Amino acid sequence: MFVRPPAFRVGDLVTFGRPNGEQTEGRVIRVNAASITIEQTEARGQTRIREAGAKWRVHPSLVRLVSSTGTAPAPVAPKAARPEADLIAALRRIEASLSPENLHWDGERSRSAARAAERRLNAERKALIAELGREPSPRELWGL
């Protein structure tokens, strides 16, 4: 059974290291999905001494919470929603740019450059559809 490690926040006081190895105390300075960046608060090591202030990137399973004094991340303000007409116009522009003659510049663009442009345009199209919240119909795009 998978046990999710505790949620760490910036500023939390933690210890880290392998379960049967040397444990080091530190303060969380950054939290990612796959790792936690910790600033060491004490000297560590016997042969190779690392002074306090060293930064470590550690997997969350190797980190234990000592005290939670961290601050929760500030809430992100929602983006101002663009009018639906602007999103449809941007999607119409992307759809037109994805036609073969526009992608390949009538044979003047290399195949790899055309593929790169296609990937970029498809990513932009996907983001616009997510912002719109639905797939627009051909009637909306082209008036068919």
C-alpha positions in Angstrom: 0.0 0.0 0.0 1.3 3.4 -1.0 1.6 6.0 1.8 1.8 9.6 0.7 4.5 11.5 2.5 3.4 14.5 4.5 2.9 17.8 2.7 5.9 20.0 3.3 5.9 23.8 3.2 8.6 26.4 2.7 10.1 27.1 6.1 9.4 23.7 7.8 12.1 22.3 10.0 13.0 18.8 8.8 15.5 16.0 9.1 16.6 14.1 6.1 18.8 11.1 5.2 18.5 7.4 4.7 16.7 5.6 7.5 19.8 3.7 8.6 22.3 6.5 7.8 23.3 9.9 9.1 20.4 12.3 9.7 20.8 16.0 8.9 18.7 18.9 10.1 17.5 21.6 7.6 14.9 24.0 6.6 12.7 23.6 3.5 13.3 26.3 0.9 11.5 24.8 -2.1 8.9 22.1 -2.7 8.5 20.3 -6.0 6.4 17.3 -7.0 9.5 14.9 -7.0 11.9 16.6 -4.7 12.3 19.0 -1.8 15.2 21.5 -1.7 16.5 21.9 1.9 19.1 24.3 3.3 21.2 22.5 5.9 21.2 24.2 9.3 24.0 22.2 11.0 27.4 20.8 10.0 27.3 17.3 8.5 29.7 14.5 7.7 32.8 12.8 9.2 35.2 12.6 6.3 33.8 15.3 4.0 32.3 17.9 6.2 29.5 20.1 4.8 28.9 23.3 6.6 25.6 24.8 7.5 24.0 26.6 4.5 24.6 23.8 2.0 21.6 23.1 -0.2 20.3 19.6 -0.8 17.7 18.3 -3.2 16.0 15.3 -1.5 13.2 12.9 -2.3 10.2 13.5 0.0 10.3 9.8 1.2 13.7 10.6 2.9 12.5 13.7 4.7 10.9 13.7 8.2 9.0 16.7 9.6 10.4 18.1 12.9 8.3 21.2 13.2 5.9 23.0 10.8 6.7 26.7 11.0 6.4 27.1 7.3 4.0 29.4 5.5 1.5 28.2 3.0 2.1 29.2 -0.5 0.3 32.4 -1.5 -2.8 31.8 -3.5 -2.5 32.5 -7.2 -4.9 35.1 -8.4 -7.0 33.8 -11.3 -6.2 35.1 -14.7 -8.5 37.6 -16.1 -10.8 35.7 -18.4 -10.6 36.7 -22.0 -13.9 37.2 -23.9 -15.1 34.1 -25.7 -14.9 36.0 -29.0 -11.2 36.7 -28.6 -10.5 33.0 -27.8 -12.5 31.9 -30.9 -10.5 34.4 -33.0 -7.2 33.1 -31.7 -8.3 29.5 -32.4 -9.3 30.5 -35.9 -5.8 31.9 -36.5 -4.2 28.7 -35.2 -6.4 26.5 -37.3 -5.5 28.5 -40.4 -1.8 28.3 -39.5 -2.0 24.5 -39.2 -2.9 24.0 -42.9 -0.1 22.3 -44.8 0.6 25.2 -47.1 1.0 27.6 -44.1 3.0 25.1 -42.1 5.5 24.4 -44.8 5.5 27.9 -46.3 4.8 26.4 -49.7 7.8 24.2 -49.6 10.3 26.8 -48.4 10.4 25.5 -44.8 12.4 22.4 -43.7 10.4 19.4 -42.5 11.8 19.6 -39.0 11.0 23.3 -38.7 7.4 22.6 -39.9 7.0 19.9 -37.3 8.3 22.2 -34.6 5.9 24.9 -35.7 3.1 22.3 -35.7 3.9 21.2 -32.1 4.0 24.8 -30.9 0.7 25.6 -32.6 -1.0 22.5 -31.2 0.2 23.3 -27.7 -1.2 26.8 -28.1 -4.4 25.4 -29.4 -4.7 23.0 -26.5 -4.2 25.9 -24.0 -6.8 28.0 -25.7 -9.4 25.2 -25.6 -8.6 24.6 -21.9 -9.2 28.3 -21.3 -12.4 28.3 -23.3 -13.5 25.1 -21.4 -14.8 23.3 -24.5 -14.0 22.3 -28.1 -15.5 25.0 -30.4 -17.8 23.7 -33.2 -16.9 24.3 -36.9 -19.9 26.6 -37.0 -18.3 28.8 -34.3 -14.9 28.8 -35.9 -15.8 29.2 -39.6 -19.5 30.0 -39.7 -20.3 26.8 -41.5 
